[in-house]
Structures are given as C-alpha cells and as structure tokens.
Amino acid sequence: MTPDHGPLLYEGKAKRVFAADQPDRVLVEFKNDATAFNALKRAELEGKGRLNCQISARLFEMLEREGVPTHYLGLAAETWMLVQHVDVIPLEVVIRNVATGSLCKQTPIAAGTELSPALLDLYYKDDNLGDPLLSESRLQLLGLISSQQRLEIEQLARRVNQLLLSFFESLDLLLVDFKLELGLNSAGQLLVADEISPDTCRLWDHRNSDPQARILDKDRFRQDLGGVIEAYGEILKRVQGV
Ligand code: UDP
C-alpha cells in the first residue's frame, strides 16, 4: 500500500523522501536496495524495506518512550514512515561497544575488544569523499556544528547507546556498534533522524556462539554470508516481542 504523498524530494541509497501534507513533515519510503562499501556492492533484497521500516519504527518508539527526541511520528504503511522534516547534519555518529569493522582495519585494536566507555567516532557524511573519519580539529575547521552542539550530539548519542544496548540485551542481542544521523527540526531541536536498523547496527545473537551464524545484520550482506532477510526477520521478531 502506498500512502498519499507529495512530490519526491530526495532519493538516497536505501530510502526515498516525499513531501507530506504539512511542510514540517515528510514521508520516508524504505527501499529493498542493499548497498555496501560506498555502494560498490549492490543488490535488491525482497522484503528488506519492510523489515528495516518496521524495526526502525519499534526502536524510535522505544527511544521516544525513554524521552529521546527523534524525527519519528508514526508508520504510514508497511514500508512508509511519517517523520518530522529535519535539516540533517552531515555527520555519521558511530558508537562502538566492541571493536570490529573499520576500527580494526585502521588500528591495531584486536577484533572483539570490549570498549568501555564506548568509543564515539564522527565521520563526514559525503559518499564522494568516502565518509572520512574526522578529527576534532577537522570537525572544528569544517564549522558544521558549534562546540555546544558537539557536546549535545555526544550526550544524545551516548544516551541512545545506553538505551539500545539494554533493550537489545533484553532480546539476547549484543549491540556491537551502530551509526546515528542527527538533524535539526524547524524549532532548532536536535533529533535522532534517518533509521536504526540492521543496516546501521551490528547485532550479534547471544543464542548462537558461532562467529558467523551469530551475525544478524548487514555484515551478512557485506561478507556474502547469505540469509540476510532471515536475519533481519529474526531482529524484527525480537523487537516486536514475538
Ligand atoms: N555504518 C553505517 N553507515 C556507514 C558506515 C557505517 O550504518 O556509512 C555502521 C555500520 O553498519 C556499523 C557501524 O556503523 O554498525 C560502524 O561501521 P564501521 O566504521 O566499522 O564501518 P565498516 O566496517 O562498515 O566499514
């Protein structure tokens, strides 16, 4: 089902954004397209849009219940979400609880090392530049955010990490790391935007000790492990409490 929507405003790798009935709201359609390695690897995965939309919705609802401001307003259809219109800050905020992925490619830190306190990395969101990791001095040089906003972003991201960590832990899932995007609404309020899904989180199944079988996130696609949709389906079942 496709809800009534206005013109297409923006199309990204995994989502399309359409105008809604009010200027401060937009409708987001989650697509089935899967991409990795800065879109060098692509596939169409039937059902992924629905799964990510529904998982994101449950996670945004949980965060809202806990008082975290997000752009989420509600579901509009199986693959459609109504959200507040925000100016997205072009930063990818990555929080890591366990070392893996790019951290272990770029540093001698061993995969699997527990990171406590969690490591927060900021990347400049620009596909053409390959989303480069930012130092604090480069962040200041870019002038994208004030130092006050820098603090607010870190506090918000750490709070989201605490809430997601314990929520997933209660579902027998380890939140290894994840990426957040933040935006400012028309009132200038900082909100969690974009999506929170197995495309943007690494989630390991505590019910499975096999290092490949326990992976229930986009690494299944990145590493050609198969069973991507089944893994995302398992995440949805758990976040729905089924
Ligand atoms: N991530 C993301 N989008 C990006 C880059 C990273 O959602 O453009 C997520 C990724 O799924 C993982 C976390 O951020 O949960 C950390 O990713 P990492 O820096 O290790 O990058 P990767 O291993 O994917 O190169």
Residues whose N, C-alpha, C, O or C-beta is under 5 A from the ligand:
A	BS01	UDP	V94 T100 G101 S102 L103 D177 F178 K179 D199 T200 C201 R202
